[in-house]
Amino acid sequence: MARYSQERKQAILAKLLPPYNQTPKEVSDQEGVSLATLYKWRREAREQGTCVPDAGTPGAESWSGRDRFAAVVETASMNEHERAEYCRQRGLYVEQLQRWRADCERAPELAEGQRRKQQDELRDERKRSKELERELKRKEEALAETAALLTLRKKAGAIWGTEGEDG
């Protein structure tokens, strides 16, 4: 098992980033590193807070939600010039980063709206369930009453000798 220095890992991972945007397969073939190792390194880099978008898909579409959030956090304290440089290095537009920031700011509202919608749906389902239970109980009572009347009719017919006659 080959050991790679931290600098070598960073250089290999950099090929997954803009402006190169190489696929893990391409990097694996070039560098002689297994795909599993590349994916492991990418996962570890993400866990450490580094933005490593999915390679091979150019532009912002390749960035996961987690990476977009990390980019917003990384650039929050940057001035306009630094933010523009950050975007250039990663193949992004400043407008995309601004849109991601707006999305992050709206996320709690969207989550609250979704929670309310789920609560409303749950309340409606509970109401429907109670209505169905009431209807089932009413039908069970009607069936029990009909069965009792049928049993009484048979007993009365047996007592008075009208069994088998419709009456």
C-alpha positions, 0 to 999 in steps of 0.5 A, spaced: 500 500 500 503 506 497 503 512 502 502 519 499 504 525 502 499 530 504 502 535 499 501 529 494 494 528 496 492 535 495 495 536 488 491 530 486 485 532 489 486 539 485 485 535 479 478 534 481 477 541 482 476 547 477 479 549 472 481 542 471 474 538 473 477 532 471 473 525 473 475 521 478 477 515 473 481 520 469 485 522 475 486 515 477 488 513 470 493 519 470 496 518 477 495 511 478 491 512 484 485 507 485 478 510 485 476 508 492 482 511 494 480 518 491 473 517 493 476 516 500 480 522 500 475 527 497 470 524 503 475 526 508 477 533 505 469 534 505 469 532 512 474 537 514 470 542 511 474 543 504 469 544 498 470 538 493 465 538 488 463 532 484 468 532 478 466 531 471 460 536 471 463 543 469 460 549 473 455 549 479 451 543 477 456 539 480 456 542 487 452 538 492 448 542 497 453 541 503 459 544 498 455 550 496 453 551 504 461 550 505 462 555 499 457 560 502 461 560 509 468 560 506 466 567 503 462 570 508 467 574 511 471 576 504 470 582 500 468 583 493 475 582 490 476 576 494 470 573 493 471 574 485 477 571 486 475 565 490 469 564 484 474 564 478 479 559 482 473 554 482 469 555 476 463 559 479 460 566 477 459 571 483 452 571 482 451 563 483 455 564 490 450 570 491 444 565 489 446 560 494 447 565 500 440 567 498 438 559 498 441 558 505 438 564 508 431 562 506 432 555 508 429 556 515 423 559 512 422 553 507 424 548 513 418 551 517 413 551 511 415 544 509 414 542 517 407 546 517 405 543 511 407 536 514 403 538 520 397 540 516 397 533 512 398 529 518 392 533 521 388 531 515 390 524 515 388 523 522 381 526 521 380 522 515 382 516 519 377 518 525 371 518 519 373 512 517 373 509 524 366 512 525 364 509 519 366 502 520 364 502 527 357 504 524 357 498 519 359 493 524 353 495 529 349 495 523 351 488 521 351 485 528 344 488 528 342 485 522 345 478 524 341 478 531 335 480 527 336 474 522 337 469 528 331 472 532 327 470 525 330 463 525 328 462 532 321 465 531 320 461 525 322 454 529 318 456 535 312 458 531 313 453 525 314 458 520 321 456 518 323 456 511 317 461 509 319 468 507 315 473 511 
